[in-house]
Amino acid sequence: MRKYVLIVAGGKGLRMGGDLPKQFIPLEGKPILMHTLETFHRWDASAELILVLPEDHQPYWNMLCREIGCKAPHRIANGGETRFHSVRNGLQFLSEEIGNTSGRNEKALVAVHDGVRPFVSSEVIGSCFAKAEQSGAAIPVLSMIDSLRETDGNESHPVDRGRYVAVQTPQVFRSDILLKAYEQPFTPLFTDDASVVEAAGISVQLVPGNRENIKLTTPFDLLIAEALFSSVK
């Protein structure tokens, strides 16, 4: 079964501060985004990587690849106005290719992953693909550690944290399911790919994630990332 990975990197980096989009911030001599691509290439060199990047970021990215050297072969699709539209653009970029694959009854799996999650483990990636091959849709999650409260105006009350999980990426789907789901019109309720697929009537299976698979969005996250890189030296 063919494997595709859409790496979505449309962030402007506002929560990081500064002018450099967060996916281009250097860690260990490489931009975060390059680490993410290479993580998937190490997992399975046969997986086809598609980087979904805003058009105005692409010249800078191409320059980084020339100067630093990206070890993960990949193609580039244009990003969109929101994450939803970026994923849709990536699927349209692949639509003929994966549509023809499905037409030959040779199923394909498509993963969608945040460009600023470089620490996803190979075990989690593999588990998500395996579960999606069985069920059609799978996402990695983590159990909650902190106590949770629900707010309602000026009041709040505790809730059972055992009923909740934190959602990560990659979120992996059979290609025909994901293509069909992204034919729906956009709504702000679509916070990730699983919510899009579920709105199309498909149930999503859960896979244990890895705690290190954080989304790097704040300066504090960068401190954690530097510590994680140091721990594997």
Secondary structure, 3 states (H helix, E strand, C coil): CEEEEEEECCCCCHHHCCCCCHHHCEECCEEHHHHHHHHHHHHCCCCEEEEEECHHHHHHHHHHHHHHCCCCCCEEEECCCCHHHHHHHHHHHHHHHHHHHHHCCCCEEEEEEECCCCCCCHHHHHHHHHHHHHHCEEEEEEECCCCEEEEECCEEEEECHHHCEEECCCEEEEHHHHHHHCCCCCCCCCCCHHHHHHHCCCCCEEEECCCCCCCCCCHHHHHHHHHHHHHCC
